[in-house]
């Protein structure tokens, strides 16, 4: 089996590549010219002593999304079974930047596959697009998580760009598609939850808005399993799936992270919404001065305002057999252990 993977050096993408290779797949990673992955593809390093070698292998193919011919003629797609499209940005300087990073590459990939099909080249059996819960928007009440049948209601630039990319995927006819919308994802390698784990490791819980605000969450390896199922099972073609393992409060997450560090929360603070707004605007100013996205911005603050970022993963469980194997407590321990091993905490 052959997989083409975009975003393969990212948090989720790198775990997906590992999972595919261990299952015996040939993984063709698409890399932009000038990136670290493109600059040094090199041979695969040998496994650690005593550890078996993976059954599959990795390849790196350099492409330029702004030059469609590099996609259309790339040997990465020759004989490919599935294209896993994970490349995206979650921080950008405005709507146009989000669209350029999240919508344009999706359209370029699909246009290339359509052009290849027009030349008589067989398309992949599936185009798996990893979107986001942000494309659907938050739940209105804690009693009713958002489902795939609800009209999407994104309200900030990132979510809007992911929904627009979803529409590009749905409207094309070159290849069968599946869309996966993950809830909040955490695990080894993640940077979005890093500040939270650092605070909790010192017994501190600083909550954006309210500690009782709730969110759906999923450990990265459980998400990867769901993505693999969605990308390979015939029943998933033409469907959208939320992927989540459990609904928790922000305080639950902090407590699990503190427990993983063998601490208890000794200081807790709900940061008022107006303070978050000031911090977001300050981040916007810093972003303009530095000419790059910053960790805190108005977009990030807006994304964090809703109290109920809840989605329903029932369809994925019933149709794909997705199972949440890693609890929040266990996942927090694995994540904290990895952060410490890397010197991040």
C-alpha positions as CSV (number, residue, x, y, z in Angstrom):
1,X,0.0,0.0,0.0
2,X,1.2,3.5,-0.9
3,X,0.2,6.7,1.0
4,X,1.0,10.3,0.1
5,X,1.1,12.5,3.2
6,X,1.1,16.2,3.5
7,X,2.0,17.9,6.8
8,X,4.2,14.8,7.6
9,X,6.6,16.8,9.8
10,X,3.8,18.2,12.0
11,X,2.5,16.9,15.3
12,X,-0.3,14.6,13.9
13,X,1.3,14.0,10.5
14,X,4.6,12.6,12.0
15,X,2.6,10.1,14.1
16,X,0.5,9.1,11.1
17,X,3.7,8.5,9.1
18,X,5.1,6.3,11.8
19,X,1.9,4.3,12.1
20,X,1.7,3.7,8.3
21,X,5.3,2.7,8.1
22,X,5.0,0.2,11.0
23,X,2.0,-1.3,9.2
24,X,4.1,-1.9,6.1
25,X,3.0,1.1,3.9
26,X,5.3,3.0,1.6
27,X,4.9,6.6,2.7
28,X,5.6,9.4,0.3
29,X,5.9,12.7,2.2
30,X,5.3,15.9,0.2
31,X,7.7,18.6,1.2
32,X,7.8,22.2,0.1
33,X,11.2,23.4,-1.3
34,X,13.3,25.0,1.4
35,X,11.8,23.2,4.3
36,X,13.8,21.1,6.7
37,X,12.3,17.9,5.4
38,X,13.0,18.8,1.8
39,X,16.6,19.9,2.6
40,X,17.6,16.7,4.3
41,X,15.4,13.7,3.3
42,X,18.3,11.3,3.6
43,X,18.1,7.6,4.3
44,X,16.0,6.3,7.2
45,X,18.0,6.0,10.4
46,X,18.4,2.4,11.7
47,X,16.1,1.4,14.6
48,X,17.5,1.5,18.2
49,X,19.3,-1.7,19.3
50,X,16.9,-4.5,20.1
51,X,14.0,-2.8,18.3
52,X,12.6,-4.4,15.1
53,X,12.8,-2.4,11.9
54,X,9.5,-1.1,10.5
55,X,7.9,-3.0,7.6
56,X,7.4,-0.1,5.3
57,X,9.5,2.8,4.2
58,X,9.5,6.6,3.8
59,X,10.2,8.7,0.7
60,X,10.4,12.5,0.4
61,X,9.1,14.3,-2.7
62,X,9.6,18.0,-3.1
63,X,6.7,20.0,-4.6
64,X,5.7,23.6,-5.0
65,X,2.0,24.3,-4.4
66,X,2.2,27.6,-6.3
67,X,3.4,25.7,-9.4
68,X,0.7,23.1,-10.2
69,X,3.0,21.3,-12.7
70,X,5.2,20.1,-9.9
71,X,2.2,18.4,-8.3
72,X,0.8,17.0,-11.5
73,X,4.1,15.5,-12.7
74,X,5.3,14.4,-9.2
75,X,6.0,10.6,-9.1
76,X,4.7,10.7,-5.5
77,X,1.2,10.1,-6.9
78,X,2.1,7.2,-9.2
79,X,0.3,4.1,-7.9
80,X,-0.8,5.9,-4.7
81,X,-3.7,4.3,-2.8
82,X,-4.5,7.1,-0.4
83,X,-3.7,10.8,-0.1
84,X,-3.7,11.9,3.5
85,X,-3.9,15.8,3.5
86,X,-2.9,17.1,6.9
87,X,-0.8,20.2,6.0
88,X,-2.4,23.3,7.5
89,X,-1.7,26.3,9.7
90,X,-3.5,27.2,12.9
91,X,-1.8,30.6,13.4
92,X,-1.7,33.2,10.6
93,X,-1.9,37.0,10.2
94,X,-5.5,37.4,8.9
95,X,-8.1,35.8,6.7
96,X,-6.1,35.9,3.5
97,X,-3.1,34.2,5.1
98,X,-5.4,31.4,6.5
99,X,-6.9,30.9,3.1
100,X,-3.5,30.9,1.4
101,X,-2.3,28.2,3.8
102,X,-5.4,26.0,4.2
103,X,-7.5,26.4,1.1
104,X,-5.1,27.0,-1.8
105,X,-2.9,23.9,-1.2
106,X,-6.0,21.7,-0.9
107,X,-7.3,23.0,-4.3
108,X,-3.9,22.6,-5.9
109,X,-3.7,19.0,-4.8
110,X,-7.1,18.1,-6.1
111,X,-6.6,20.1,-9.4
112,X,-3.4,18.1,-9.9
113,X,-5.2,14.8,-9.3
114,X,-7.9,15.9,-11.8
115,X,-5.3,16.8,-14.4
116,X,-3.6,13.4,-14.0
117,X,-7.0,11.6,-14.3
118,X,-7.6,13.6,-17.5
119,X,-4.4,12.2,-18.9
120,X,-5.5,8.7,-18.1
121,X,-3.5,8.2,-14.9
122,X,-5.5,6.3,-12.3
123,X,-6.4,8.4,-9.2
124,X,-5.9,7.3,-5.6
125,X,-8.7,5.3,-4.1
126,X,-9.2,8.0,-1.4
127,X,-8.5,11.6,-0.6
128,X,-8.5,11.9,3.2
129,X,-8.8,15.5,4.4
130,X,-8.0,16.3,8.1
131,X,-10.1,19.3,8.9
132,X,-11.0,20.6,12.4
133,X,-13.9,20.9,14.8
134,X,-13.4,24.7,14.3
135,X,-14.9,24.2,10.8
136,X,-18.2,23.3,12.5
137,X,-18.1,25.8,15.4
138,X,-18.9,25.2,19.0
139,X,-22.0,23.6,20.6
140,X,-24.7,25.9,21.9
141,X,-25.3,23.9,25.1
142,X,-23.3,21.3,27.0
143,X,-26.2,18.8,26.6
144,X,-26.0,18.7,22.8
145,X,-22.6,18.4,21.2
146,X,-22.3,19.3,17.5
147,X,-22.9,16.5,15.0
148,X,-22.0,16.0,11.4
149,X,-25.6,16.8,10.4
150,X,-25.6,20.3,12.0
151,X,-25.0,23.2,9.6
152,X,-21.4,24.4,10.1
153,X,-21.1,27.7,11.9
154,X,-17.4,28.7,12.1
155,X,-16.9,32.2,13.4
156,X,-13.2,33.0,13.2
157,X,-10.6,32.9,10.3
158,X,-9.1,29.5,11.0
159,X,-12.4,27.6,11.2
160,X,-13.7,29.5,8.1
161,X,-10.7,28.5,6.1
162,X,-11.0,24.9,7.1
163,X,-14.7,24.8,6.1
164,X,-13.8,26.4,2.8
165,X,-11.2,23.7,2.2
166,X,-13.8,21.1,3.1
167,X,-16.1,22.5,0.4
168,X,-13.3,22.3,-2.2
169,X,-12.9,18.6,-1.3
170,X,-16.6,17.9,-1.5
171,X,-17.1,19.7,-4.8
172,X,-14.3,18.0,-6.8
173,X,-15.0,14.7,-8.7
174,X,-11.5,13.5,-9.3
175,X,-11.2,11.1,-6.3
176,X,-13.4,9.7,-3.6
177,X,-13.1,11.7,-0.4
178,X,-13.5,11.5,3.4
179,X,-13.3,14.4,5.8
180,X,-12.2,14.0,9.5
181,X,-12.8,16.8,12.0
182,X,-10.7,16.2,15.1
183,X,-11.6,17.7,18.4
184,X,-8.8,19.2,20.5
185,X,-5.8,16.9,20.1
186,X,-3.0,16.4,22.6
187,X,0.0,14.1,23.1
188,X,3.8,13.8,22.6
189,X,5.0,16.4,20.2
190,X,2.1,18.9,20.6
191,X,2.9,22.5,21.3
192,X,-0.6,23.9,21.8
193,X,-1.1,22.2,25.2
194,X,2.6,22.7,26.2
195,X,2.0,25.9,28.2
196,X,-0.9,24.2,30.1
197,X,1.4,21.3,31.0
198,X,4.1,23.6,32.1
199,X,1.8,25.5,34.4
200,X,0.2,22.3,35.8
201,X,3.7,20.9,36.5
202,X,4.1,23.7,39.0
203,X,0.6,23.3,40.5
204,X,-0.8,26.3,38.6
205,X,-4.1,26.4,36.7
206,X,-4.8,29.6,34.7
207,X,-8.0,29.2,32.8
208,X,-9.1,31.1,29.7
209,X,-12.5,32.4,30.7
210,X,-13.8,29.6,33.0
211,X,-12.3,26.5,34.5
212,X,-15.7,24.8,33.9
213,X,-15.8,25.4,30.2
214,X,-15.9,22.0,28.4
215,X,-14.3,20.6,25.4
216,X,-14.1,17.4,23.5
217,X,-10.6,16.0,23.4
218,X,-8.7,13.1,21.8
219,X,-5.2,11.6,22.3
220,X,-3.1,11.8,19.2
221,X,-2.7,8.0,18.7
222,X,-6.4,7.5,18.9
223,X,-6.9,10.2,16.3
224,X,-4.3,8.5,14.0
225,X,-6.1,5.2,14.3
226,X,-9.4,6.9,13.3
227,X,-7.7,8.7,10.3
228,X,-6.3,5.3,9.1
229,X,-9.7,3.7,9.3
230,X,-11.4,6.7,7.6
231,X,-8.9,6.7,4.8
232,X,-9.1,3.0,4.0
233,X,-12.6,1.7,4.8
234,X,-14.9,1.7,1.8
235,X,-17.9,2.7,4.0
236,X,-16.2,6.0,4.8
237,X,-16.1,7.4,1.3
238,X,-18.2,10.6,0.9
239,X,-18.6,11.1,4.7
240,X,-17.6,13.5,7.3
241,X,-16.6,12.3,10.8
242,X,-15.9,14.0,14.1
243,X,-13.3,12.2,16.2
244,X,-13.3,12.7,20.0
245,X,-12.7,10.4,23.0
246,X,-14.3,12.2,25.9
247,X,-15.8,15.6,27.0
248,X,-13.9,17.2,29.8
249,X,-13.6,20.6,31.5
250,X,-10.4,22.7,31.4
251,X,-10.0,22.0,35.1
252,X,-10.1,18.3,34.3
253,X,-7.2,18.7,31.8
254,X,-5.1,20.8,34.3
255,X,-5.7,18.3,37.1
256,X,-4.7,15.4,34.8
257,X,-1.5,17.2,33.8
258,X,-0.7,18.1,37.4
259,X,-1.2,14.5,38.5
260,X,1.1,13.3,35.7
261,X,3.8,15.6,37.2
262,X,3.0,14.3,40.7
263,X,1.5,17.6,41.8
264,X,-1.8,18.9,42.8
265,X,-3.2,22.3,41.7
266,X,-2.3,24.8,44.4
267,X,-3.2,28.0,42.6
268,X,-6.1,28.5,40.2
269,X,-7.4,31.5,38.4
270,X,-10.1,32.2,35.9
271,X,-8.9,34.9,33.5
272,X,-11.7,37.3,32.7
273,X,-12.7,37.6,29.1
274,X,-11.8,41.3,28.9
275,X,-8.3,40.6,30.0
276,X,-8.0,37.9,27.3
277,X,-9.2,40.5,24.8
278,X,-6.5,42.9,25.8
279,X,-3.9,40.2,25.5
280,X,-5.1,39.2,22.1
281,X,-4.9,42.8,20.8
282,X,-1.4,43.1,22.2
283,X,-0.5,39.9,20.4
284,X,-1.9,41.4,17.1
285,X,0.4,44.4,17.5
286,X,3.4,42.2,18.2
287,X,2.5,40.1,15.2
288,X,2.5,43.1,12.9
289,X,5.8,44.4,14.3
290,X,7.5,40.9,14.1
291,X,5.8,40.1,10.8
292,X,4.9,36.6,12.0
293,X,2.1,35.0,14.0
294,X,2.4,35.1,17.7
295,X,1.2,32.6,20.3
296,X,-1.5,34.9,21.6
297,X,-3.7,36.8,19.1
298,X,-7.3,38.1,18.8
299,X,-8.0,35.1,16.6
300,X,-6.8,32.6,19.3
301,X,-8.7,34.5,22.0
302,X,-11.9,34.5,19.8
303,X,-11.5,30.7,19.3
304,X,-11.2,30.2,23.1
305,X,-14.3,32.2,24.1
306,X,-17.1,29.6,23.6
307,X,-17.8,27.5,26.7
308,X,-18.8,24.4,24.9
309,X,-16.3,23.1,22.3
310,X,-18.1,19.8,22.2
311,X,-18.6,17.4,19.3
312,X,-20.2,13.9,18.9
313,X,-18.0,11.1,17.6
314,X,-20.8,8.5,17.6
315,X,-20.8,8.2,13.8
316,X,-17.1,7.4,13.7
317,X,-17.5,4.8,16.5
318,X,-20.5,3.1,14.8
319,X,-19.4,3.2,11.2
320,X,-15.6,2.9,11.5
321,X,-15.2,1.1,14.8
322,X,-13.2,3.9,16.3
323,X,-12.3,3.2,19.9
324,X,-10.8,5.6,22.4
325,X,-8.1,3.5,24.0
326,X,-6.2,6.3,25.8
327,X,-7.9,8.0,28.7
328,X,-7.1,11.6,29.7
329,X,-5.3,10.4,32.8
330,X,-3.1,8.0,30.8
331,X,-2.6,10.4,27.9
332,X,-1.5,13.1,30.3
333,X,1.1,10.8,31.8
334,X,2.4,9.8,28.4
335,X,2.5,13.5,27.3
336,X,4.2,14.7,30.4
337,X,6.8,12.0,30.2
338,X,7.6,12.9,26.6
339,X,7.8,16.7,27.4
340,X,10.3,15.9,30.2
341,X,12.3,13.6,28.0
342,X,12.8,16.3,25.5
343,X,13.6,19.0,28.1
344,X,10.5,21.0,27.3
345,X,9.4,20.9,30.9
